[in-house]
């Protein structure tokens, strides 16, 4: 089928994606094949495709398509995350526009609106992934709040509770005053910010003395219940047993002596606000201090402040500063740069808050999960992520899993007074209550279910298990689990990766995945993380529309080393689009060649043997690259092979003279090679490869590139390979001289080669001489005992000369040869230094050392030939 003049992605992508789905190529059911399983890091149901999604899902699709080509039962399970905080915030905002307040609704009414919103907007990102070419098994699409996943979440909570790995306790927590919920430590992002440091006088009772205390949070002064100093601080020994007066509210508080206080920091005196600081809370416990909470959940001042009730804390802070100044209690204000914790979801400043919450005992789960990664039972790529993982696991803290929201799985705990009953449902909880309390007459109306929901990550950590209904269906679980590889960003190594590993060992007794491939962050050319706020993140869908899905996939992966950040530039996508056009035009060129039954010429056979040997090396390298998740290197190698080896050299080697036919056998070989290229490239660029696949040959139903066999090649023609590699250098040398002398590409020239053992070998290789003459447009190519005339150039250790009739600029030629000589001397000196290094010689593999010695010897010979050439030119 003849190709149009240019490749138009929009005309092929939707067509082939529909075809693949219709043929059920993405679907997977257990059978006798080896499974290759990936579970998608579920994007938020509120989300749209961004650059991080593009990178992560392109990598997953490359791996799953490669597994499919390898004949494995490829299963890529998609799904979305209910994202409790983010989704509830969006629904609340959506309702607000309609004039509806969440507080005016019952829980059930709110959830109806939330599910309605999810059904309307929740599938956008999955449709966008289809546009990217993601070959997920869409029949398996899951949602972290659907029935199966929720069943797993509830069972996990009940299991942990009854195994004493889950508990409820009043502790200091991270509070998001905008989302009105607690956050885990990993959901708080710390960043340096400029703040003001207020130095405030605290009067000592029954004296004229003051203690000056510096604080960045004057709005919490009304919650102070002590002033603390270090026991060894002699400046304050005389204050033992005395009391301080809290400014503005005139509360008398004790002066306590505690080792936590740093004597050399500030004035050495610390205001203690147990309700609003984790460390202050610990001091309060040690000294039995009163707890005064001056902030409401929404960040406004509480009644406990006495004087700023209901005022937003930011406004209260300004008023307090003014009031302190008015009472001459403010010594000074200075700027301070310090770390401020903000909510990952709402960006609001996180408030420490004393609250009764549910926790998972992480120390009880951590040991097997740490050992699994340390021993490479779960193997990380790149390896350096093990250090980060180890540090976190060895210093692990308990996980606060309750959230003060309605969107999520409601905590399966029921209360009768102070007694708690944890069960899968209300009926089981009632049975437990009747039995444990010995109250057979209790009814469901007597029990009150916990109002909170579980942290979204509590659902996500069960993802590899719940996606295969692992608690209920062993057939699928035993076949697909553990999964093959998890592809994710390193930034959620704690939030998700570590917890999934812990869950795997807790409920399955084994790892959830064999490998974890950590992608880097997508950054702009200035190394800034892409974000909406910076305005440096391109519209992902618009990129696909502009450059085609294959072009974007290519661009993302060309600069994405394992674990390394991707410095994204749209020019990479443009390069991907150009690569598509290169393949398209190469196919058009092939199709346009007329054929005849004449046998191939020797140069054509030599070229075929060379490209097949080169292909064998490429396939070995790509398989190694896949195994090590060096996908950017794989695509770079393929790009080089297609653009340089196949298009720039091989097609030129076999290209017939204008108007002349090509050997039919040679064309078949060239088309077979293009077919192989399609299979090789398909995981990275699925659309154009499927299109070309069907354009170059007639195919029967079901004979599609997506389900072809990944190429296997063990063809090796070392002599032919070396001969052609040398021929390429010779042809390039001739072309370089043409360019410098202003000669046309087709001006025929004589070429001489000073006789040597190498020259004799290659001249005896069938097709070598005619190949060089064909592509070098040479009048003749001969061996000579000594070339005294012409323009010389060196290939390896071999000296060749082009005989030209044009007058040569001797000074320019001498300058060029002198520069080349200086370069070669520097090259040899660098290798010589390496070989003089005993550590290198003794520790490097023998093959590496021998290779360096060969490079040194070749360099020395090139220096000799250049010096001879310079001497000849001067004479």
HUVEN-V449161 format. One record per backbone hydrogen bond with DSSP energy under -1.0 kcal/mol. CO is the residue of the C=O (numbers start at 1). NH is the residue of the N-H. If there is no record, write none. Layout:
BEGIN
((CO,NH) (CO,NH))
END
This chain:
BEGIN
((8,11) (9,12) (9,13) (12,16) (13,17) (14,18) (15,19) (16,20) (17,21) (18,22) (19,23) (20,25) (21,24) (34,73) (36,75) (37,484) (37,485) (38,77) (43,81) (44,47) (50,54) (51,55) (52,56) (53,57) (54,58) (55,59) (56,60) (57,61) (58,62) (59,63) (60,64) (61,65) (62,66) (63,67) (64,68) (65,69) (66,70) (67,72) (68,71) (69,710) (72,74) (73,36) (75,38) (76,137) (77,40) (78,142) (80,144) (81,45) (83,87) (84,88) (85,89) (86,90) (87,91) (88,92) (89,93) (90,94) (91,95) (92,96) (93,97) (95,100) (96,99) (101,104) (102,105) (106,110) (107,111) (108,112) (109,113) (110,114) (111,115) (112,116) (113,117) (114,118) (115,119) (116,120) (117,121) (118,122) (121,124) (123,127) (124,128) (125,129) (126,130) (127,131) (128,132) (129,134) (130,133) (136,138) (137,140) (138,141) (142,80) (143,146) (146,150) (147,151) (148,152) (149,153) (150,154) (151,155) (152,156) (153,157) (154,158) (155,159) (156,160) (157,161) (158,162) (159,163) (160,165) (161,164) (165,361) (167,359) (169,357) (171,355) (173,353) (174,183) (175,351) (176,180) (176,181) (181,176) (184,187) (185,188) (187,344) (189,342) (191,340) (193,338) (195,336) (197,334) (198,215) (199,331) (200,213) (202,211) (203,245) (204,207) (209,204) (211,202) (213,200) (215,198) (217,220) (218,221) (220,223) (221,224) (226,272) (227,256) (228,270) (229,258) (230,233) (232,234) (233,236) (236,239) (237,240) (239,242) (242,255) (243,205) (244,253) (246,250) (247,249) (251,246) (253,244) (254,227) (256,229) (258,261) (262,265) (265,268) (270,228) (272,225) (273,276) (277,281) (278,282) (279,283) (280,284) (281,285) (282,286) (283,287) (284,289) (294,302) (296,299) (299,313) (300,296) (301,310) (302,305) (303,306) (308,311) (311,301) (312,316) (313,317) (314,318) (315,319) (316,320) (317,321) (318,322) (319,323) (320,324) (321,325) (322,326) (323,327) (324,329) (325,328) (329,201) (332,199) (334,197) (336,195) (338,193) (340,191) (341,350) (342,189) (343,347) (348,343) (351,175) (353,173) (355,171) (357,169) (358,401) (359,167) (360,362) (360,399) (362,365) (362,366) (366,370) (367,371) (368,372) (369,373) (370,374) (371,375) (372,377) (372,378) (373,376) (379,516) (381,518) (382,385) (383,386) (384,387) (385,389) (386,390) (387,391) (388,392) (389,393) (390,394) (393,396) (399,360) (401,455) (403,405) (403,453) (409,454) (411,413) (412,423) (413,450) (414,421) (415,448) (416,419) (419,416) (421,414) (425,429) (426,430) (427,431) (428,432) (429,433) (430,434) (431,435) (432,436) (433,437) (434,439) (439,442) (443,446) (444,447) (448,415) (452,411) (453,403) (455,458) (456,459) (456,460) (457,461) (459,462) (460,463) (462,465) (462,466) (463,467) (465,468) (465,470) (466,469) (469,472) (469,473) (473,477) (474,478) (475,479) (476,480) (477,481) (483,514) (484,515) (486,517) (488,519) (489,492) (490,493) (492,496) (492,497) (493,498) (496,500) (497,501) (498,502) (499,503) (500,504) (501,505) (502,506) (503,507) (504,508) (504,510) (512,483) (514,379) (515,486) (516,381) (517,488) (519,490) (521,566) (522,530) (523,568) (524,527) (528,524) (531,536) (539,543) (540,544) (541,545) (542,546) (543,547) (544,548) (548,552) (549,553) (550,554) (551,555) (552,556) (553,557) (554,558) (557,560) (561,564) (566,523) (566,568) (569,572) (570,574) (571,575) (572,576) (573,577) (574,578) (575,579) (576,580) (577,581) (578,582) (579,583) (580,584) (581,585) (582,586) (583,587) (584,588) (585,589) (586,590) (587,591) (588,592) (590,593) (594,662) (596,664) (601,605) (602,606) (603,607) (604,608) (605,609) (606,610) (607,611) (608,612) (609,613) (610,614) (611,615) (612,616) (613,617) (614,618) (615,619) (616,620) (617,621) (618,622) (619,623) (620,624) (621,625) (622,626) (623,627) (624,628) (625,630) (626,629) (629,631) (630,634) (631,635) (632,636) (633,637) (634,638) (635,639) (636,640) (637,641) (638,642) (639,643) (640,644) (640,645) (641,646) (642,647) (643,648) (644,649) (645,650) (646,651) (649,653) (650,654) (657,660) (662,596) (663,667) (664,668) (665,669) (666,670) (667,671) (668,672) (669,673) (670,674) (671,675) (672,676) (673,677) (674,678) (675,679) (676,680) (677,681) (678,682) (681,684) (681,685) (685,689) (686,690) (687,691) (688,692) (689,693) (690,694) (691,695) (692,696) (700,703) (702,704) (705,708) (717,721) (718,722) (719,723) (720,724) (721,725) (722,726) (723,727) (724,728) (725,729) (726,730) (727,731) (728,732) (729,733) (730,734) (731,735) (732,736) (733,737) (734,738) (735,739) (736,740) (737,741) (738,743) (744,747) (749,779) (749,780) (750,803) (751,782) (752,801) (753,784) (756,760) (757,761) (758,762) (759,763) (760,764) (762,765) (765,768) (767,771) (768,772) (769,773) (770,774) (771,775) (772,776) (773,778) (780,751) (782,753) (784,755) (791,802) (793,800) (795,798) (798,795) (799,754) (800,793) (801,752) (802,791) (808,810) (809,813) (810,814) (811,815) (812,816) (813,817) (814,818) (815,819) (816,820) (817,821) (818,822) (819,823) (820,824) (821,825) (822,826) (823,827) (824,828) (825,829) (826,830) (827,831) (828,832) (829,833) (830,834) (831,835) (832,836) (837,841) (838,842) (839,843) (840,844) (845,849) (846,850) (847,851) (848,852) (849,853) (850,854) (851,855) (852,856) (853,857) (854,858) (855,859) (856,860) (857,861) (858,862) (859,863) (860,864) (861,865) (862,866) (863,867) (864,868) (865,869) (866,870) (867,871) (868,872) (869,873) (870,874) (871,875))
END
